[in-house]
């Protein structure tokens, strides 16, 4: 199935809390693959199901490594029913953007590292710790599952954004 990116800061599906996934069917496995494809087609680094019109708790994220030549793609991860169980006491600011809010980039404060409990596409329970850019992507995507957009967390500035 082909999905399109849902856009708009006031779009109801982007502003709703997504439902947990309880049944790990072949449809869920297919959705995970479809989300990966959509994210890559759109040149994204992460994607949450609400961004393609589905109010369920599943995200796709990619993991990266800082190199002297810039970020290098390492792997990707499907997370079902993810939740952050621990986080650093320190935060950092960096520019974020979102496939659902094209043309907007802004400084957002995020935790330096997070520990996440989630399930894979088969329902297997996992816990992993992420830091730096990977942690930022996952925090951004989990926010989508809770109806939060990155523009809700902008670092205060004298400039104003247009939505």
C-alpha positions in Angstrom: 0.0 0.0 0.0 1.3 3.5 -0.8 1.0 6.1 1.9 1.3 9.9 1.7 2.7 12.2 4.4 0.1 14.0 6.4 0.9 17.7 6.9 -0.3 20.6 8.9 0.3 21.9 12.4 -3.4 21.6 13.2 -4.1 18.3 11.5 -6.2 16.3 14.0 -4.4 13.0 13.5 -1.0 14.7 14.1 -2.5 16.2 17.3 -4.0 13.0 18.7 -2.5 10.4 21.0 -2.0 7.2 19.0 -3.4 3.8 20.1 -1.2 1.0 21.3 -0.6 -2.0 19.1 -1.7 -5.2 20.8 -1.8 -7.7 17.9 1.4 -8.4 16.0 0.0 -9.5 12.7 1.4 -9.7 9.2 -0.3 -6.3 8.6 1.9 -4.8 11.3 5.0 -6.3 9.7 3.9 -4.9 6.3 3.2 -1.5 7.9 6.8 -1.5 9.3 8.2 -2.1 5.8 5.9 0.5 4.2 7.0 3.1 6.8 10.6 2.4 6.1 10.0 2.9 2.3 8.0 6.1 2.8 10.7 7.6 5.1 13.4 6.8 2.5 11.4 8.1 -0.4 10.8 11.4 1.5 14.5 11.6 2.5 13.5 11.5 6.2 15.5 10.1 9.2 12.4 9.0 11.1 8.6 8.5 10.7 5.7 7.9 13.0 2.5 6.2 11.9 0.3 9.3 12.5 2.4 11.0 9.8 0.9 8.6 7.2 -2.6 8.8 8.6 -2.5 5.9 11.0 -3.2 6.5 14.7 -1.1 3.6 16.1 2.1 3.6 18.2 4.7 2.6 15.7 7.8 4.5 14.6 10.6 4.0 12.1 14.0 5.5 13.0 17.4 5.4 11.5 20.7 5.3 13.5 23.7 7.4 12.5 27.4 7.8 13.4 29.3 11.1 13.4 32.4 10.9 11.2 34.9 13.6 10.0 32.9 13.7 6.7 29.5 14.1 8.5 26.8 11.7 9.5 27.0 8.1 8.2 23.9 5.8 8.1 24.4 2.7 10.3 21.1 0.9 10.6 17.4 1.4 11.1 14.8 0.3 13.7 11.1 -0.2 13.9 9.7 0.5 17.4 6.2 -0.5 18.4 4.7 1.0 21.6 7.9 2.8 22.5 8.3 4.7 25.7 11.2 6.4 27.3 12.1 4.9 30.6 15.2 7.0 31.5 16.9 10.1 30.2 19.9 12.2 30.8 19.8 15.2 33.1 21.5 17.2 30.4 20.0 18.5 27.2 21.2 20.0 24.0 19.8 22.3 21.3 19.9 21.5 17.6 17.9 22.3 14.5 15.0 20.0 13.7 12.6 19.7 10.8 9.7 17.4 10.1 8.2 15.8 7.0 4.7 16.9 8.3 5.8 20.5 8.5 7.7 21.1 5.3 9.8 24.3 5.1 10.1 24.8 8.9 13.4 24.3 10.7 14.0 25.4 14.3 16.1 24.9 17.4 14.7 22.3 19.8 16.0 21.2 23.1 16.3 17.4 23.6 17.8 15.0 26.1 21.4 13.9 25.4 20.5 10.3 25.8 17.4 8.2 26.4 16.6 4.6 27.3 13.6 3.2 25.4 11.4 0.2 25.9 9.6 -1.0 22.8 8.5 -4.1 20.8 9.7 -5.1 17.4 7.4 -6.1 14.6 7.0 -9.6 16.0 6.1 -8.4 19.5 9.5 -9.1 21.1 10.2 -6.7 24.0 13.5 -4.8 23.8 15.2 -2.0 25.8 18.0 0.1 24.2 19.8 3.2 25.0 20.3 5.9 22.4 22.4 9.1 22.4 23.1 12.2 20.4 21.4 12.4 17.0 19.8 9.0 17.4 18.2 10.0 20.7 16.9 13.2 19.1 15.2 11.4 16.2 13.5 8.9 18.6 12.3 11.7 20.9 10.9 13.6 17.9 9.1 10.5 16.6 7.7 9.4 20.1 6.4 13.0 20.4 4.3 12.3 17.2 2.7 9.4 18.9 1.6 11.7 21.7 0.2 14.4 19.4 3.2 16.7 20.0 5.0 18.5 17.1 8.5 19.9 17.3 7.1 23.4 17.0 5.6 22.9 20.4 9.2 22.7 21.8 10.9 25.6 20.1 13.8 27.2 21.8 12.7 30.8 22.5 14.0 33.3 20.0 13.3 36.8 18.9 12.3 35.5 15.5 8.9 34.1 14.7 8.0 31.2 12.6 5.3 31.0 9.9 3.0 27.9 9.9 
